[in-house]
Amino acid sequence: MKHLFPIRPRFLLLLTLGLISGCQTAYYASMEKLGYHKRDILINRVEDTQKAQQETQQQFKDALEQFKAVVQFDGGNLQETYDQLNTEYEESKATAENLRSHIEKVEDVAEALFEEWEEELSLFSNNTLKRDSARKLQDTKQQYEKLIASMWRAEKTIAPVLTTLHDQVLYLKHNLNARAIAALRGELKTVQKDVDRLLKSMQQAIRESQAFIQQMRRSQ
């Protein structure tokens, strides 16, 4: 039986986004009543993302070491070696998803903060104070844009490593023998290069996070 008024996918998407937006607005309002303003929440979320970036660095270092252990395998329990590599891959994937979630949360509160700041500029009666606040808003936006670009740039370096690790894990799963190990040895340089690029980019993002946090605290 057909519905008289079919619900369109686009409407459902807009409804969901509206509910999420409403929940976020209510959350920020509740936090403000407790004395935690959007500015404070932004600093906290950047700090949390910084920690997630550091965890990502360590996880991919561990995954690289386990991959090296696989290609250097010389006797023992190959199934156990495969299981350890697969565990590192799954943990790396989970770490990547966690980092992405943290970055999205930073974006959410930053957008809310800047929107509120823009709206409140119109409430000034003193033009000198208004210009000073507008200048600080512009400076903060510029620093934030540099920060978020760095975060996403670092996040994008994860995909090539995960793709390569997934291929290696899958190949090893299908071919638990010495010949498979020999085939994987040729991939070590590629994995090493991709992980080095990830670590370098992640470190740059961590530095940008620290600079942003310091700037925000100085202007409080």
N, C-alpha and C positions, 0 to 999 in steps of 0.2 A: 504493500500500500504506500502510495506516494504522499509525502507531506504537502499540505496546502501551501506552506510557506517554507521552502527549502532554505537551509542556512548555508550561505556561501562561504567557502574557505577564506576569502579575503576578509569578510566580516568577522569571522572567528579570530583571525590573526589580529585585526584591529582591536577587537574586544579584549583579547589576551594582553596585548600591549598596553591597553588602557588600564586594565586591572593591575598590571605590574607597575605602571607609572603611578597609579593611585596608592599602591602599597608603599612604594618608595617615598612618596610625598608624606604619607602618614608616618613612616619610619623616621624621616628627618625631623618632622614636627615633634614627634615624641622625644627624640634625642635632644632637641633644642630645649625642651622643657626641663630636661635633666642637666642642662648646662653644657651639652656637647654640640657645638655648632658645626656646620658643613665644613668649615675650614679645618677644625680639629679632626673630623672624620676623614677628610682627604689626607691629612698628614699620616694618620694611623693606617690608612689603606695603602699609602705609598710605602710605609715601613713594612707592612705585611707582604707587599709585593716584592720588596727588596729581599726579605727572608726567603720567599718562594724562589727568587732568582738564584740565591745562594744554594738552596736545596737542589735546584735543577742542575747547577754546575756540578755539585758533588755526585748526584745520581748518574749523570752522563760520564763522569770520570770513572765511576764504578762499572758502568756498562762497558766502557772501553776496555778496562782491565779484564773483565770477564771475557770479552771477545778475544783479547790477546791470549787468554788462557786456553780458549778453544782452539785457536789456530796453532798454538804451541803444544797441543795435546800429544802425548807420547806414551800411551798405555794407561790403563785404568778403566774406570767406568764411564764410557762415552755417554750413556743415557743420563747419568748424573750431571755430566758436564753440560749436556744440552738443557737439562732442567734448570740449571743455574743461569744459563744465558737467557732462557725464556723468561725466568723470573725477573732478571734485570730489564729485559725489554718491557714487560708488563708494568714494572715500577716506573720506568722511564716515561711510558705513555701516560700513566696516572699523574706523574709529576708535571708533565706538559699540560694536561687538562687543568690541573690545579692552578698553574701559573696563568693560563689564559683566563680563568675565572677571576683571579685577583686583578688582572689588568682591566677587565671589563667593569669591575666594581670601582676601580679608580676613575674610569671614564664617566661612570654614572654620577658619582658625587661631584666630580669636577664640573660637569655640565649643569648640575643643579646649583652649585655655588656661583658660577659665572652668570647664570640667568638671574639669580637673586641679586647679585651685586649690580648688574646692569639696571635692573628695575629700581633698586634703591638709590641710584644716582639722581633720579628725578625728584627724590624727597629732600634734597639739599636746598636750603635757602641761601647759604653762603657759597658764592661761586668759587672762591679760592679753595675752600675745602672740597668742593665738588671736583674741581680740576685735579687736585692732588689725589683724591680717591680714584678718579678715572685713570690717572697715570699709573697708579699702583695696580689697578685692574689690568691694564694693558701689559705691564711688566710681568705680572703673575701669569697671564695668559701665554705670553711668549715663552716663559720658562717652562710652563706646563706642556706646551706644544712640542718643545724640544725633548722633554721627558717622555711623553707618551709615544713619540715617534721612535725614540730609542728603545722603549719597552717592546713595541711591536716588531721593530727590526730584529731585536734579539730573539723574540718568540718565533719568528719565521725561520731562524737558523735551526730550529729543532726538527722540523719536518724532514729534511734530507737524512738526518741521522736515524730518525725513527723508521723511515722507509727502508734504509739500508739494513738496519737491525732486523726489521720484520722479514726481509728477504732471506737474510742469513739464518734466522731462526727457523723459518719455514723450510728452507733447503736442507738444513741439518736434520729437521724432523723427518723428512722423507728419505734421507740418506745417512743413516747413522753408521758410517764406516770411515776408514782412513782416507779413502779417495775424496770423500766430501770435505774432510778437514783440509786436504791439500788444495782443493778448489777455493776454499774460503781464504786461504793465505794471501791470495792475490788481491783480496778486497781490503786488507788491513790498512794500506796506505790511504785509501779513500775514506774509510771510517775515521782514521786518525786525523786526516785533514778536516773533515766535517766537524768533528768534535772540537778540534782546536779553534775553528772558526766560531763555533757555538760559545765556547768558554770566553773567547776574546770579546765577542759581541755582548754576552751576558755581563761581563765585568764592566764594560762601558755603560750599560744600562744601570748597573748598581751605582756607579759614580754619579750618573745623572740624577738618580733617586736621592742620593745623599745631598747633592747640591740643591735640589729642589726643597728638601726638608729643611735644610739650614736657612735658605732664603725665607721660607714661610715662617719659621720660628723667629727670625730676626725682625720681621715686619709685624709680629704680634704685639 
